[in-house]
Amino acid sequence: MKLVKKVFKNRFFIFITTALIFSVIGVSAATYFPSDDVTYDNTVSGLSSTDVQGAIDELYDVCSTPVTPLITVNDLIKNVVTVGDGLYKDEYENGRYFYRGTDPDNYITFNGEKAGWRILSINSNGTVKIIRSDSIGNRQFNNSFGGNDWSSSSLKTYLNGTYYNSLTDKDKIASSSFSVGGIDDEFDGLSTIVSSENSSKWSGKVGLITVSEYIRANNDETCDNIYDHNSNNDICLNSNWIYNDNSSFWTLTPDDGSSRRRVYYIYYFIDACCDTNITDSHQVRPAVNLISSIKLRGLGTKENPYTIET
C-alpha cells in the first residue's frame, strides 16, 4: 500500500495503520492483507476513488496537502506593501486598500468559479470588492432611450436581476455603495477623478468598477490619469492585473459631457480608458462587495486561491 510504505517502515505499525485507514475509507475484509475477500465502498469514505489502492492514494494526497489557516480582512491588511505586486494603502480614499501590480496574489473563488474572481480592494467599512476575471458576455450599457446614468441603465437592471439571481453565493454579497459620478477631463489627476466619481452614489448588489479603480490597480507612477495612462499604454498594460487582452469592458464612470450619452470603457487593444456610446456593446465584468465578516482560506494564488468561509 503506497501510503503505508511511504510513511511507515516498521511492520507492526504497517499493520495497525493499514487497519485504521481501511476503517476510514470503508474497506471490509476477513484480513487486512491482499485477498479476494476485500471489498471497498466509497459511499463510506466520501472519496471519489472506486478501488482500494486509489482510495489510499487519494487519502495520502489529502493528508499531505498543507492546510492554511483561516484569515480575516484585518489579516489581509497586515500585509501591505510599498513596492512590487501586492496590497497597497490607497492615497485617495481613507481606509481603503488596493491590490496593484502585474499579478498580485488576489485570486478568489466565488460563485463556484475557482480563481474566477480577484480582489480589487478592501474598503473602509471592511467589505471586500471583487471583480470577475473574465466577461459574462457583451451587453449595451443602456438602450437607445436612456442616458448614461448607471442607476437607470439596462445593464444595472440585468446585473441586479437576472445575473444576481443566478449566483450561488448571494448570501456573501453586501448591499453597498458604488461611485457613479461622471468625469469630463482626461487631464485631471486621480484625486480629481476620484472626487468626481464619488460625487454621486448608487446602492445595490452588483455593479462594475470605475475608471479610477482601474487606474489605481497599476503600480507604475506614469499611469496616474487618463491621458498619461493612454499615452503610456505599453507600460500601463503590463503593470495592471485587471487588464485583459481579450476584453473591452464597461466601467461605471459616465462622461460628464453635455450629451449624457457616453460612458467610459477599457479598450483592450491598447489598454486605454475611452468613452463610447451607451448603445454600443462591450463586455461585462461584474463587481460585488463581499460582507465584512467573511473568513478566507488559501494563499490567493491562481493555483491556491482564497476560498470564502463565514
N, C-alpha and C positions, 0 to 999 in steps of 0.2 A: 504494500500500500504506500503510495508516494508520500502522503502526509506523514505517516509514521516513520518512514525511512529517513525523511528529511529532518525530522525533529528529534527522534529518539534513537539511541544505539543499543541500549540495554534491552534484552529480550523480555524481561519481566515487565518493563514499562511499556513495551510494544503491545503486549497482550492486554494490559489494563486500559491503555489509552485507546486502542482499537475498539475495545468493548464500549467505552464511553462514546466514541464517535459514532459507532454503529447505532447506539441508542438514540443519539441526537438526530441522525439522518434517516432513521426509520427502517433499519435493516433487522430482520429476524432470521435466526438460524439455530440449529442444534449446536453448532460450533462456530467460533469466530474465525476459523481457518477456511481457505477456499473449499467450496463444496457446492454440489449441485442443489443443495437444500437452501442456499442463501436466496432470500427474496428482498426486494427493495421497493418501498412505497414513498414516492416523493411528495405525496399529499401530507405526510407526517412532517417532513423537514421543511416544506415550503420552498425547496430549491428547484431550479429548472432542469437539473440533470435527470436522466431516466435510468441510470445504471449506477452501481455501487462505486466503481472507480471514479466515474465522472462526478458523483456527489462529493467524494472525498477531495478531489482536486478543486471543486468549487468552494468547498468549505475552507480549504487551505488558502485560496485566494482571498476569501473574505477575512480570514484571521490575519493575513499578512498585510492587508491594506491599512495604512495608518488612519486613525480616527482623529479628525481635527476637532478642537473644542468649539462649543457654541460661542459666538461673539455678538455683541450688541452694536448699535450705531455709535455709541460712545467709544467702543473699542476701535472702530474704524478710524475715527478722527484722531486717535492717538498716534497714527502712523502718517502724519502729514509730512510732505517732502517740500524742498525748495528748488531742487534741480531734477532733471530727468523725468521719466514717466511716474505718475502716481497721483495721490490726492493732495491738492493744494488748498490753502486757505484763500478764499476769494477776497479781493481787494475792493470790490464794488458793492457787495451786499453783506452787511454784518451777519456773522453767524453761519455763513454758507461756505461750503467746500465743494470744489470741482475736481473731477478726475481729468488730468491733462496729459498730453503726450501722444506718441505714436501707437502704443499698445499697452496701456496700464492693465493691471490685474483687477478688472472691474466687471468680469463676466458673471452673469447671474441667471439661474434657471427660474423661469416664470411661465405660468400657463402651460406647464408640461413641456416647455421648449428648452431643452438643455443647452445652456450657454447661449440661448437665443436672444437674450437681452443684456444690456450693460448699464451699470450705474453711472448716471450723469453727474448727480450732485447729492450732497447731504444738505438739507435745508435747515434754517434756523429753528424750526419747530420740531426737528428730529425726524421728519419724514424723509424718505429716500426716493429721489426722482430717477426713474429708469427709462431707457429708450430701447425700442426693438432694433436689433441689429440689421434686419432686412425689412423690406417693404411688405405690406399686406396687399399691395396692388395699386393700380392707378385710379385716381378719382379727381374730379373737379373740386376746387375749394368751395365754390358756390355756383348756383345755376345763374342763368343769364338775367334773372330778375332781381338778384341780390347784390349786396355790396361786399366790401372786404372786412366787415366786422365778424370776428370769429363767433360771437355769441348767437348770431342769426344765420350762420353758414350751414349749408347742406352737409359739409364734411363733419362739422361738430355734431349734427344730428345723427349721422351714421355711426360715428365712433362711440357716442354715448347711448346708442340704442342697439342696433343690430350687432355691432362688434362687441360692445361691453357685455351684452347678454350671452355671447359665445364663450367668454373667458371662464376658466375653471378656478381662478384664484381671485374672484371678485371680493371675497372677504378680506383680502390683504391690501386692497386699494383704499386710500383715504380720499374723501371728498375734499378737495383743496383748491387753492387759488393759483391760477395761471395768469401770467402777464401777457396782455393782448394789445397794449398801446402801440401806435404807429410811429414810424421814423420817416424822415424826409430828406436827410442829408448824409450821403455816403462818406463825407469827410469828417463827420462827427467822431470823437473818440468814444471809447467803450463806456465811460462814465455817463456821457450824454445819451448814448443809445440805451443803456440800462435804465436810466431815469425816464426816458420816453416810453419804453416798453412797460415800465411799472406804473405809468400814469393811468392805465386802465386795467381792470382785473376781471376775470371770469372764474366762477367757481363751478367745479364739476369733477368728473371721474377720469375721463380720458381726453388728453389734448395732444399737443405737439411740442417741440422745443422752439425757442425763439432764436432770432439772428444772434443776439449777444451770447446766448448759451452755446451756440455752435462755435463762435469765435473763441469763447473762453475755454474751450476744450483743447485749444492749441497751447503749446508751451514754448512758442517762438515769439519773441518780442516784436517782430516785424509784421505780425498778424493781428494788430490791435484795433483796427477799424475796418469798415467795409472796403474802402478804397485801397488801403495798404494790403489787406487780405487778398483782394482780387489782383493787385499788381504783382504780388509775390506768391502767386498761386502754386508755383513749382516747389516753393519751400513749405507753404502752409498745408498743402495736401499731405505732405509727409510728416507733419507734426501734429496731426489731428486724428484721433482714433475714430471719430464719428464719420469721417469721410468714407464714402463707399463708391467705388468706381463703376458700379452698376446701377446707381440710383440717384436720379434728380428728384429731391423730395421737398415737400412743403414745410415751411415753418409757420408759426402762429403770427408772425410780425407783418402787419399791413404797411403798405406805402401810404404815408400820410399826405399824399398829394391831393389835388383838387378833384380828381376823377373818382376816388374811392372805389376803384375797380381793380387795383393791383395789390399783390401780396408777394413777399419775398420767398424765394425757394433756393435750395442749394443745387447749383448746376454741376453735375458730376464731371462733365468733360474737362472743365478747367478749375473745378473746386472754387466756384465763385458764388457770392451772395447776390442774386439778381432778383429784380421784381418782374412779375409776369401777370397776365390777366387771370382773374378768378375763374374763368370758364375753361382755362387750359387744363389739361390732365397731366398730373405728375404723381409720383409715387408717394405713399403714405407710410411713415414710420411712427407709430403711436408712442406716446409717453404717458406714464402714470406715476403717481406718488404713492409709495408704499407706506403703510401705517408705521408710526414711530416705535411701536412695541415689538417689531419683528426681531427675531434672532436668526443669525446666519451660521451656516457650517460650510467649510470649504476654504479654498485658497484664492478664489477669484480668477484663477487661470482658465483658459479655454478648456483644458483637459480636466480640471477640478474646479468648476465654477461654484460660486456661492449657491447654496440652496436655502430656502426660507423655512424657518420653523417659528411657530408662535406659542 
